[in-house]
């Protein structure tokens, strides 16, 4: 049943002489005002210009298109996301454009206006796609998905692979204890690590990233971290306040800031450096072919490239990872800047509530809310069943039985496991046949995609749930 869809100045009147005097002065000032206006407009256009990008697409929804829980949020943070252009298109600058001095990028301006000329900072531009354009993008991106229905299954009896030690699982869970440092961090990364919230502070990218990281560390997951204060980040802040018994306003205040930092080491850096290993480079990667039949012939539905792998390992939007590491070749021995991810959740989970209206999965230890995750739950065409169910099985690296077509044209294909499986790296089946909680091959799309009735999380979030939830745990679908 579960399959990959993407549905988804007050004037006082004085004497005539005084009025004429003022009018003359105003006419003298008009050229200056016009010049300032032109400068402001030019700067605004420059700030939102979308550079060419050949990576994943993640448009930003506006407040009027967000679910009701997101509309409660009034934190005045710019929803900056990296631009998106079809992966097959690369726009090269003309000779005249290339010879022009580059303007200060948007991210640097947000961090510190005194550093506007810094050449090596990463750029973040606004992405202003409408909901209709977003939905069309989703449909187009999954246009090659020929699955009409399907179901996750355990590995075939002929398979001897140890799914718990699969490289994709090890990469996300960091089983090998990969080390991070704070050596050779950029000025931007240092700004992020030293950011401290204060009342009435100006919006800046450094504070946005730090807030996203703090939410991640406190297990109020914002999904893929990208430097933009979007729907999932807003929900995460509301959820964190709920977890801590604070007014769930979605506004940052001193009590919320203190609670976010309470159990976090004062010197824990948000951005760190990581040295790429030979094992990283030698991981199996493969481009995903179109259609289930072609996918069924693959050895595994692997990461498509090393950036996609690092994005999931470090809980980052791939485009933000790339913008932090411009001009990097992603070769063994090279040092890149990444997010310092959360410590493992060590809380028993015996009940979860998946709320479609909130697009959130709430994890409980009895009546205590211990973690929250952004999620995709069903769609208008294939809604999730409502009611209370049980977790009856848990499978890492599941195979996927894909059904293509109907009636006499129906064909069955067995898709091998991998992070790009329609159900990601984990399947937790419910007592309602064919329904479950599972991962996703598109972490950036969580909360805006649609599923075929199941509960979809990022691969790293679903692994955290898997590690703590009990067989027999209650799953409430609302």
Secondary structure, 3 states (H helix, E strand, C coil): CCCEECCCCCCCCCCHHHHHHHHHHHHHHHHHHHHHHHHHHHHHHHHHCCCCCCCCCCCCCCHHHCCHHHHCCCCCCCCCCCCCCCCCCCCCCCHHHHHCCCCCCHHHHHHCHHHCCCCCCCCCCCCCCCHHHHHHHHHHHCCCCCCCEEEEECCCCCCCCCHHHCHHHHHHHCCCCCCCECCCCCHHHHHHHCCCCCCCCCCCHHHHHHHHHHHHHCCECCCCECCCCCHHHHHHHHHHHHHCCCCCCCCCCHHHHHHHHCCCCCCCCCEEEEECCHHHHCCCECCCCCCHHHHHCCCCCCECCHHHHHHHHCCECHHHHHHHCCCCCCCCCCEEEEECCCCCCCCCEEEEEEECCCCEEEEEECCEEEEEEECEECCCCCCCCCEEEEEEEEEECCEEEEEECCHHHCEEEEECCCCCCCCCCEEEEECCCCCEEECCCCHHHCCCCEECCCEECCHHHHHHHHHHEEEEEEEEEC
